[in-house]
Amino acid sequence: MDEVLEKITKIVHLYNTGEFISKERLIKMQRSLSSNIYFLTKYNIDAFNEWNSIVYNFDGSNASAQVKANEEVPELRMTRKILEAAKGVSISINNELSIMKNE
């Protein structure tokens, strides 16, 4: 997962700096970002399954079960937040490519 996060971070950083403004470079970035969003989604699903198992098997209140699961599987929230942000960057890249296409 660390490798996937590192790749996403690098793409977002490069996009933010404006170094990859050409259409060809943006297309490569978009392809890489989309692929890594997919791989991160797989980690997110695994984390959710682990979180859900803890909640389901917990002997106590549902609220206590969720607190315990949140403590034991912090990557669920982290991957969810990074996925939301990465999808926003992906949309932004698509919009920029669309603008370039119409110019």
Number of C-alpha atoms within 10 A of each C-alpha: 13 8 10 17 16 12 15 24 15 14 21 18 12 14 19 11 10 9 11 16 16 11 15 11 13 19 16 13 21 21 13 15 24 16 14 21 23 14 14 22 16 14 18 20 14 14 21 19 14 16 22 16 13 18 21 13 9 15 10 9 9 12 10 13 20 17 11 15 21 16 11 14 17 12 18 20 14 12 22 18 11 17 19 12 13 20 14 12 19 19 13 14 21 15 12 14 18 12 10 12 9 6 5
